[in-house]
Amino acid sequence: MASPNFEKALQQLEEIVHELESGDLPLEKALKKFEDGVRLSKLCADKLDETEKRVILLMQDSAGNPTEAPFPENSDQSDV
């Protein structure tokens, strides 16, 4: 099975947290949900790390040195 995209993984992780916080799960199901949550958390962290590396690569100057620049402030966030 293919791994879910970041948004789907984050949504699933939020659902797991909600289920675990409810305290209504039997121990075995709670443990399984926790294991799934750890897996999804790692997947999300890995995808964020990969994205950060891609952004840094895109932000290199002509000599290949990474440059940092703030994102332009834009009150219209509809493109995000």
Legacy VTK file of the C-alpha trace (Angstrom):
# vtk DataFile Version 3.0
C-alpha trace
ASCII
DATASET POLYDATA
POINTS 80 float
0.000 0.000 0.000
1.372 3.427 -0.936
2.057 5.807 1.910
-0.471 8.629 2.281
0.426 12.173 1.352
1.309 14.619 4.128
-2.175 16.064 4.482
-3.853 12.652 4.652
-1.260 11.353 7.131
-1.720 14.426 9.334
-5.506 14.024 9.235
-5.192 10.360 10.225
-2.784 11.292 13.020
-5.246 13.881 14.358
-8.018 11.268 14.343
-5.816 8.819 16.245
-4.955 11.456 18.848
-8.654 12.226 19.306
-9.463 8.518 19.725
-6.661 7.995 22.226
-7.602 11.104 24.205
-11.181 9.876 24.514
-9.975 7.027 26.725
-12.686 4.719 25.365
-10.428 2.238 23.578
-9.492 -1.131 25.049
-5.780 -1.456 25.808
-4.897 -3.567 22.744
-6.702 -1.209 20.354
-5.130 1.806 22.046
-1.675 0.266 21.653
-2.334 -0.439 17.960
-3.551 3.148 17.444
-0.465 4.450 19.244
1.798 2.382 16.967
-0.057 3.716 13.918
0.320 7.246 15.285
4.074 6.852 15.732
4.365 5.569 12.148
2.299 8.488 10.807
4.251 10.982 12.904
7.518 9.703 11.426
6.061 9.831 7.923
4.990 13.470 8.446
8.394 14.408 9.889
10.163 12.728 6.966
7.987 14.543 4.425
8.648 17.879 6.167
12.405 17.196 6.169
12.273 16.308 2.473
10.327 19.480 1.714
12.786 21.603 3.680
15.681 20.123 1.684
13.883 20.869 -1.577
13.202 24.463 -0.521
16.845 24.943 0.474
17.928 23.542 -2.891
15.621 25.973 -4.671
16.989 28.851 -2.591
20.628 28.385 -3.661
22.466 31.270 -5.237
24.367 30.994 -8.524
27.423 29.595 -6.697
25.337 26.852 -5.105
25.422 28.413 -1.661
22.155 28.278 0.253
20.572 31.652 0.756
17.868 32.573 3.196
15.122 34.999 2.406
11.898 35.615 4.259
8.693 34.685 2.556
6.983 37.798 1.290
4.214 38.900 3.570
0.956 38.594 1.729
-2.399 39.212 3.313
-4.068 37.100 0.621
-3.305 33.528 1.721
-5.748 31.914 -0.740
-2.855 30.483 -2.774
-1.492 28.515 0.196
LINES 1 81
80 0 1 2 3 4 5 6 7 8 9 10 11 12 13 14 15 16 17 18 19 20 21 22 23 24 25 26 27 28 29 30 31 32 33 34 35 36 37 38 39 40 41 42 43 44 45 46 47 48 49 50 51 52 53 54 55 56 57 58 59 60 61 62 63 64 65 66 67 68 69 70 71 72 73 74 75 76 77 78 79
